[in-house]
């Protein structure tokens, strides 16, 4: 059984079958399901040796992206690829679903491809904590904080998300908002997680101002996606008539929230002000333009890639740095003070 046979049986092209096998996101769910079903029925196993021979000539660094629909991580990925090309390095990109273990995927890839190094975009720290000791290649985690994990071959470069969460909530509080929903992220009780840092930074501001916050009611967990944010808020907004502001823990969450506010019969910002987090470029084109906490993506990429390429050539201990973000006020917040 070959990849050509899978293509013939499925009715899809060899390219589509290859993208499914390599976990690329640009495949329809219908095609993915049909191809994976045939692969399972035929017990197809890709030729790891052939893949390695083909890819080892082209691939120096493997980039593992956590989440197939994360626009912010995709924007970082594009800059990483551009930055690597400056050094005549090619990147092999692998996408994993949010529910998958990205570190175990890296362990398999290290066996098959023997890459010079790994760049992880996003990730669940519990996966690094339990499984990363099996990875030998120099690695860097961008948009995540790995200092406390103690691995000599894993650097990390992240935004100071606690401070960023503080800036977002200070913007709302300074504009008179006291009844706030915070939306986005799972594993919020894991203190090092991005969502936890942003949430805890925001809560610290509310505490300083003696503003009550009922976590069970006012914090809504959801994926960093527009759809999940929209669906969760469409259930919640009808019973939260006193809410005047929403802090979305990512821009995608905030955009989903904007639509939910509209579809629930209210307006942004006249009825509910909204601020997001990340600083994705298209927030300049939402209606209204979305206030956000802008991450310094250029600096994250430059420092992360430079560190990895240096450690590939000259082994040294891992480096961990946090980079400041900046809250940007646009059109989605009004003062009610």
N, C-alpha and C positions, 0 to 999 in steps of 0.2 A: 504494500500500500504506500503510495507516494502522494505528495501534495497535489500532483496533477489528477490523481484518482479522486481525491477529496473534492477538487474543483468540479470534476465531471459528475460525481454523484450529487453534489449540492446544487449544481446549475449556476454557480458563481465563478468569477474569474479567479485565476491563481493569485492575483494581487490581493483580492478580498480575503481569500483563505489565509494568505500569509499575514495580513493585518490582524485577523482574528487570533491566529496562533501566537502572534507577538504582542497581543493585548493593546493594539492601537484603538483609540476612541472613535475614529472616523468610520465606523461601520454601523449600519442599522441594526436594531435589536432583533429584527426578524432574521436577517442574514446571520448574525452572530449565533442565535439559538439553533438554527438549522445546521450550520457548519459544526458547531460543538456537539450536536447530537450525532452526526455522522462520524465525527472523530471518536466519540465514545463507543458507538456501535462497532466500528471497524478496528477499535483498539490501536489507533494510529499513534505512533511515537516519532516525533521529529528526530532527525539524525543530528544528534548533538555535536558529533565530531565534524560533520560537514558544515554545520552552522558556525562552529568555532573557526574552521579553516577560512571560511568566507569572511567572517566578521573581524577576525584578528588582524587582517590586513588594513581594515578601515577604522576600527574602533579603539580609541585609547582610553576613553572615560565613559562609564555608564551612568546615565542620569535616570533616577527612579522617581517618578512623579506620583504622589499620593492623591488619588482622586482623578477621575477622567473628565470631570466637568468643572474643575476649579479654574476659573478664568484668571484669577490673580497668579496662581502658580504657573499657568501657561505663559503669562507675561514675563515671569522670571525666567522660565525655560528659554524663551526666545532670546533674551539677553545673554544667558549662559552660552547658548550656541554661537552667538555673535562674538562673545568674548573668547571662547575657545578657538574660533577660527583665526583670531588675531595671532595666536600662538601655533597655528597650523595643527591644531588638535581637533579631531572629529568626535562627536558625541553620539553614542547609541542611547536612544531614549526608550524607556519602558514605563508604561502607565499601569498602575494597580488601583483596584477599587478601594474606596474608603474602608470597607469591611475586611480587606485582605491584609496579610502580614507582609509588609514591604521588606522587612529584614530577611525573612525566609526566602523571598524572591531573590534578594541579592546573594544569599548563600548559594542558591542554585546557579545563578548567573556567574558567580565567581568560579565555580567548577567547570561550567561549559565554555566560558569566554576568557577567563583569566584577565580581566581588565586591569589597566594601570591603577584605576581608582574609581570610587563611587561618589556621586553627588546625590543626596537625598533632598527632594523638595517636599517639605512637610513630612509628617510621620507621627505615629503613636509611640510615645516614649516607652510604654510598657513592652513594646516589641523589641526596642533597642536594649532595654534592661535585661530581657530574658534570653535574647538570641544573638546579639551583635558580637559576642565574644568569639563566634565561629568565623567571623570575617577577618581576613588578614590584610586586605588591600587598604591603602590610605583612603580615608573617606571624610566627607564633610556634610553636615546637616545644615541646610539653609532654611530659614523660617522655623527654627526650632532650637531649644536650648538643651545642650547635652553635657554641660560642664560637670554636673553632679553625678553623671553616670561613670566617669572615671576611666574611659577607654583612651589609651595612648594614641590610637590611630583614627579617632573620630573627633574632628573639630566641629564647632558650631558657630553660626553667625545668624543673629536674629534681631528683630526689632525689640526695643524695650517695651513690651506689650503692657506691662503694668502701668508704666507712665503714659502710654498711649490711651489706655482705658480711662485713666484719670483725666486726660485732656478732653476726651469726648464728653465725659459726664460734667466736667467743669463748664464746658460750653453750654450744656443744657441748663445746669443750675444757675449759671450767671445770667441766663435769659429768663429766669423765674420759674422754671419747671420743677415741680416737686412730685408729681405722680408719673412715674416713668416705668415702661416695660423694657427689659433687656432680653434680646432674642439672639440665639445662635450658639452652636457648639455642643459637643457631648464631652463626656469625661471631665466635667467641670470640677470634680473633686480631686483630680490629679493636679497638684499645685504647679507643676512645670508646664502643663499644656498651654498652648496659645490661648484657647478660650478661657481657661482658668485665670491666666494673667490679666487678660482684658477685663473679665468680669470682676476680679478682685480689685483692680485699680479703680473701676467705676464705683464699686461699693465703698471703697475707702473715702471717696469724696462725699458720698451720701452720709456716711457716719460722721465725718468732720462737720457737716452742716446740720446734724441732728435731724436728718430727713428719714422717716421710717421706710423700710423696704421689706415686704413680705416675700421672701425668696420663693416659697412654694407657689405663689400667685404671680409674682412680677418677673420671675426669670423663666423663660420658655426655651427649652432645649430643642434644637433642630440641626439638621445638616447645614453646612455652609452652601446653601443653594437657594435660588429664588423660589422654586416650587415648594420646597418644604417650609420655608418661612411663610410664604403666602397661605398655604393650607393651615398651618398652625394658628396663624393670626386670624384667619377667617372664622375659626372656631372660637377664638378668645375675644376678639374686639367687641362683638355684640354685648358681652357681659362686663366690659371694662369701659364704661361710659365716662369715667373721671380721668382717664389717661390723657395726658397732654403731650407726651413725647415718647419716642422709641429710640433706643440705642441698639443698632444691629451690629453684632460682633464681626461682621464682614460687610463689604459693599453689596455682595450678592444678596445677603440676608436683608439688608436695608432696602434694596430695590424691590424685593418680594413684598416687604412690608408696605412700601409706598402703594403698590397695587392693591394690597389687601385693604388699606385705609380707604382708597378710592371706591373699591367694590362694596365696602361696608357702609357707604353713604356719607363719608366724611372726606375732608380735603387736607392735603399737605401744602403749606404748613399752617393754614388758618385754624384747623382743628387739632392736628397732631403734628408736632415737629419731629424730624427724623435726622439722625446722623449715623453714618456707616464707618467702616474701617478698612483701609488698605490703600485707597487712593487710585483705584483703577481708572484709566483714562476716560472710559465712556460715561463716568459719572458727571462729566461736563455737559452731557447731551441728554440727561434725563430731564423730565419736566415735573417739578422744578429741579434745578441742578442740585445734586446731593452733597450736603456737607459731609466731610469725612476726615479720618485720621490718615494722613498720607505716609506710607512707608518709603524709605529711601532705597528703592530697588537697585539703583545703579551701584550704590555703595555695598549693599549686601552681596551682589554678584561679584564685583571686583575683588572684595576682600576674600570671599569664599573660594573663588577659582584660583586666585593668586596663591592662597594658602595651600590648596590641594596640589597644584603643579609644583610648588616648592618642595612639599613633603614627598612627592613622588621621586624627585631628584636627590633631595638631601633630607633623610629621615630626621625628624625632630618630634618633640612632644606636641600634642594637639593644642590648638588655639581656640579660645572662646571669647567672642565679643558681642556686645549688644550695641545697636545703632539707634539713635533717636528718631522718633517720628514727629510729625507736626500736624495738629488739628487745623483744618481749613474750613472756614465758614463760607457757605454759598447761599442757596436760596431756600433750603428745606427746613430752616429754623427761624422762628420769629420769637420776639421777646413778649412775654406775658406778665413781666414784672410790673 
